[in-house]
């Protein structure tokens, strides 16, 4: 009888603990990218990034024009060139193509780094607002639905309206 009572108490304790844990795991969701897009600072960041990116685009355009011009000149004069001249012209074209490719990769990396640098304060602000809204509303988990990776999920509340209010967005 004592053993049965102990088992019943343990089972009741586990049931109570399970219900308590379940009550603590309130789940919400938010489209984080949509939130970022709604923030007025996003426009400023995009403008700064476009201006930064334009510098590289202008330089790439200049380099590409040089490559095209020298390539056309080589093609039109190739028949009258000596073997040494052909080799020199081909080497020059290969060098320009390599510099163009290297510059393109380097500029892409620099633009991505600048994007992270400019976007970090914005993301931190949005994340802070999400955390504050989640804490205020009692959510244990907030899922980002930006890429719609959730195929099936339990019922959850959209926190976007609460976070927009926190940030003073319409």
N, C-alpha and C positions, 0 to 999 in steps of 0.2 A: 504494500500500500504506500509506504514511504517513497519507494522507487517510482511509482506511478505519479505521485504528487510532484516529485522532483522533475520528472520528464515533462509534466504538464506546465510547471513553472518555467522551465527552460524554453519550451515551445511558445508559451505566451510572451516571454521576454523577447524571443527572436521575432515574433509577429509584430510586437510593439516597435522594436528597433527597425524592422523593415518598413513599417508604415512611417516612422519618423524620418528615415533616410529618404523615402520616396517624397515626402512633403518638402524636403530641403532641395530637391533637384528640379526646380522650376526652370523651364527652358523657354528662351525667347530667340528671335532671329531679327536680323537687320541686313539690308543691302548696303554694305559699307561703301561701295563705289558710288552709289546713288547719293549717299550722305555727303561724301567728299565733293561730288559734283554740285551739290546744292550750296555749299559754303562759298561766300563771296571771295574769300582769299584764293580760291581755286583759279579764278580768272586772272588774278595778278601773277600767280605762279606760272600759268600757261603762257602769259605774255612775256615774262622774263625768260622762260625756257625757249620760246620761239625766237626771241632776239639772240639768245646765246647760240641756238642751233643755226641761225641764218649765217653767222660768221663762217661756220664750217661748210655750209652749202655753197656759199659764194666761192670759197677757196677750192672746193671740189669741182665746181663748174669751170673755174679758170684752168685747173689742171686737166680736166676732161677736154676742154676746148684745145689746149696745147697738144694733147694726145691725138685728137682727131685731125688737127691741122698737119702735124708731122706725119701721121699715118697716110693722109691723102697725098702729101708731097712725096712720100716714099713710093706710094703706089704709082703715081704719075711719072716719076723719074727712074723707076726701078730698071726699066729696059736699057737705059743709057748709062747705068752705073757699073763700075767695076765690082769685082767680087769683094774687095776690101771695103768699098763704100757701102755695099749692100749689108755686109756684116756689121759695120759701124752703125748704120741707120737702124738695123734690126735690133742691135743691142741697146741703142738709145730708146727705141720704142718699148722694149721689154723693161728697161729701167723706169721709164715714165709710168708704165702700167703697174709695176710693182709699187712705186711710190704712191700712186693713186689708190691702190688697194690698201696699202698700209695706212695711209692717211684716213681712208674711209673707216677702217676698223678702229683706229685710234680715236677719231672724232666721235664715233658711235659710243665708245666706252666713256668718253668725257661727257657726252650729253646724258648718258644714263646716270653717271655719277652726280651730275648737276641736278638731274631730276630727283634723285634720292635726297640730295642736300636740301633742295627747295621744298620738297614734299614732306620731309620728316616733321617739321613743326605742325603742319596741317594734319597729318595723320595722327600725331600725338594728341593734338587738341580734340580730334574726332574720337579717338580711342578713349580719352579721358571722359568725354561726355557720355559715351556708351557705357563705360564702367559706372559712372555716377548714376545714370538712369537705371541701369540694371540693379545696382545696389538699392536705390530708392524704391524700386518696384519689387524687390525680393527675388531676382533671378539669379540662379546659380550658374547657368550656362547661357551664352549668347552665341548663336551660330551666324556666320557670314553667308548670305545667300547670293552674293555677287555672281558667282559662276554656276549657280544652280546645281551643285554637286549632290545635294540631298535628293535622292530619288523617293525615298519613303522616310517620313519622320513623324514623331508623335506631334500632337497638337501643341502649338507654341504661339506666342504672341509676337507681333511685329513691334519692335521698339523704335522704329524710325520716327513716328510722330512724337514720342516722348523725348528723343534725342534732339530732334529739330527744335522743340520747345526749349530744351536746355541750352542750345546754341543760339537761340533767338532767330531761327530761320522760319520762313513762311512755308 
